[in-house]
C-alpha cells in the first residue's frame, strides 16, 4: 500500500487560517519570526508553534542568522500534495466515466 503520511501533516497545516496567512505572506518573500508575530498580532511563542507545524509539513524552511530566525517557503512547496490531488482526481474521473458508460448501456430505450 502506498503511504501518504505526508498528507496528514500538509492538510493539518493548511487547516488553520493563521498558517495559511503565514504561507501567503511568505509567498511574497522571506520574513523574520518577529515580523510574522507582529503581522499576525501574536506572541513569538504562538507564531513559532505555527512555523514548527509548517516546517514539519515541509512547507516552510527556517534559518537562524545571528539572533534572528528567517522563514521562507520550502523549495518544493505543495508539489507532493498537488501530485496526489491530480492522481486522485484522475481516479475519480475514471470512475465517473465508467459509471456514465454503464448508465448508457443499461438505460431503457423507448
C-alpha positions as CSV (number, residue, x, y, z in Angstrom):
1,X,0.0,0.0,0.0
2,X,1.3,3.5,-0.9
3,X,2.0,5.7,2.2
4,X,0.5,9.1,2.3
5,X,1.6,10.2,5.8
6,X,2.8,13.5,4.4
7,X,-0.8,14.4,3.6
8,X,-1.8,14.4,7.3
9,X,0.9,16.9,8.1
10,X,0.2,19.0,5.0
11,X,-3.6,19.2,5.3
12,X,-3.3,19.6,9.0
13,X,-1.0,22.6,8.5
14,X,-3.3,24.1,5.9
15,X,-6.4,23.6,8.1
16,X,-5.5,26.7,10.2
17,X,-6.3,30.2,8.8
18,X,-3.2,31.7,10.5
19,X,-0.9,29.2,8.9
20,X,-2.5,29.8,5.5
21,X,-1.9,33.5,6.1
22,X,1.7,32.9,7.0
23,X,2.2,30.9,3.8
24,X,0.6,33.7,1.8
25,X,2.8,36.3,3.4
26,X,5.9,34.2,2.8
27,X,4.8,33.8,-0.8
28,X,5.7,37.4,-1.2
29,X,9.2,36.9,0.3
30,X,11.1,35.7,3.4
31,X,10.2,37.2,6.8
32,X,11.6,37.0,10.3
33,X,9.6,35.2,13.0
34,X,9.3,38.6,14.8
35,X,7.8,40.2,11.7
36,X,5.3,37.4,11.3
37,X,4.4,37.7,15.0
38,X,3.8,41.4,14.6
39,X,1.9,41.0,11.3
40,X,-0.5,38.4,12.8
41,X,-0.7,40.1,16.2
42,X,0.7,37.0,18.0
43,X,3.3,36.3,20.6
44,X,6.6,35.0,19.4
45,X,5.8,31.6,21.1
46,X,2.5,31.4,19.3
47,X,3.9,32.1,15.8
48,X,6.8,29.7,16.5
49,X,4.3,26.9,17.1
50,X,2.7,27.7,13.7
51,X,6.1,27.8,12.0
52,X,7.1,24.5,13.5
53,X,4.0,22.8,12.1
54,X,4.6,24.3,8.7
55,X,8.3,23.2,8.9
56,X,7.2,19.6,9.8
57,X,4.9,19.6,6.7
58,X,7.9,20.7,4.6
59,X,6.1,24.0,3.6
60,X,8.5,26.4,5.4
61,X,12.2,26.4,5.9
62,X,13.8,28.5,8.7
63,X,17.4,29.7,9.0
64,X,19.0,31.3,12.0
65,X,21.3,34.2,11.3
66,X,22.8,35.7,14.4
67,X,19.9,36.1,16.8
68,X,17.3,36.3,14.1
69,X,15.3,33.4,12.6
70,X,14.2,33.9,9.0
71,X,11.4,32.0,7.3
72,X,10.8,31.2,3.7
73,X,8.7,28.8,1.6
74,X,10.1,25.4,1.1
75,X,11.7,24.5,-2.3
76,X,9.0,22.0,-3.3
77,X,6.1,23.8,-1.8
78,X,3.0,21.7,-2.3
79,X,4.5,19.6,-5.1
80,X,3.7,16.2,-3.5
81,X,0.2,17.3,-2.4
82,X,-0.6,18.6,-5.9
83,X,0.6,15.4,-7.5
84,X,-1.6,13.4,-5.0
85,X,-4.6,15.6,-5.8
86,X,-4.1,15.2,-9.5
87,X,-3.9,11.4,-9.3
88,X,-7.0,11.3,-7.0
89,X,-8.9,13.5,-9.5
90,X,-7.9,11.2,-12.4
91,X,-9.1,8.2,-10.4
92,X,-12.5,9.8,-9.6
93,X,-13.0,11.0,-13.2
94,X,-12.2,7.4,-14.5
95,X,-14.9,6.1,-12.1
96,X,-17.4,8.6,-13.3
97,X,-16.6,7.8,-16.9
98,X,-17.3,4.1,-16.2
99,X,-20.5,5.0,-14.4
100,X,-21.6,7.1,-17.4
101,X,-20.9,4.2,-19.8
102,X,-22.7,1.8,-17.6
103,X,-25.8,4.0,-17.4
104,X,-25.8,4.5,-21.1
105,X,-25.7,0.7,-21.6
106,X,-28.4,-0.1,-19.1
107,X,-30.8,2.8,-19.8
108,X,-34.1,1.6,-21.2
109,X,-34.7,2.6,-24.8
110,X,-38.1,3.7,-25.9
